[in-house]
Amino acid sequence: MENLNLKKIKKDYLNDGVTIIRNFIDLHWIKEMQIAIDHILSFPGKASIEYTPQENTGRYYGDFFIWRRNKSFKKFAFDSNLPELASKILDSKNINFFYDQLLVKEPKTKESTPWHHDLPYWPIKGNHIISFWVGFDRVSKNTGAVEYIKGSHKWNKFFAPASFGKDTRFENSYKKMGLEVMPDINSNLGDYELLSWDLNPGDIIIHHPLVIHGSLGNFSSKTRRRGLALRYIGDDVTWDDRPGTFIKNKNVKSILPPLNYKNGEALTGDLFPLIWPNKY
Ligand SMILES: O=C(O)CCC(=O)C(=O)O
């Protein structure tokens, strides 16, 4: 952490909504997590989603809250240098873990991740919210590097969530929110400044909950794209009981304990544990 230019990282994060830190994760974590991810892919969780239709090549796999059933995911999220980084960037004394989301695109996967920003999906409010996207393979545009619209977290917009795949049963709940629909970004790409990076294992991307992002498929015939998004929350974050958030999805609910949080209440307890500075 001492070698980081935190001032520049924070400035880029606040101005652009996204930035990168090279060589941040020690390679022992990468090796442990590659094995753990492959285990999850062989034994999919109850809330996992296969976004690639059966008739297509490749595999786009999504899964949530994996730390609750896999020790390596838990250790990585809680004991790596990520919680401290979240505390430093957010200027938040305490950090709780919100959840982890696995996003794997195997070779020859055509499915893209639609343009979206994260906060409308989530039952939370506040400023102390941050995501880290960690890749466990070399990632390039050809294998589905995530692209971000520079500065879009400052548009003052709260767009309706987009479903990542067809038939995921998320669409109906998202409609309940009645939010403005995301503009057609793909037809007007020249109007936006995109930021995207090729990554080596160990590099991480840091993104704001309102920055708009998406990714193309993995068009390589042999290189995998195993990505994990880790979401951390800080001092000012509270529960927002809006209808339709992802946590109300039947499958996601089935892997969680009963959720009794009230509007405006802080998120703590076993599900969203305090992990910095205190140990859980
Ligand atoms: O990995 C992807 O394609 C999308 C990532 C994403 O949506 C996120 O990190 O919030």
The ligand as an ORCA input file, in Angstrom:
! r2SCAN-3c Opt
* xyz 0 1
  O     -17.353     -8.644    -16.214
  C     -18.201     -8.076    -16.891
  O     -18.387     -8.326    -18.083
  C     -19.066     -7.020    -16.255
  C     -18.557     -6.551    -14.932
  C     -19.535     -5.755    -14.144
  O     -20.631     -5.498    -14.551
  C     -19.112     -5.260    -12.832
  O     -17.954     -5.465    -12.454
  O     -19.928     -4.622    -12.147
*
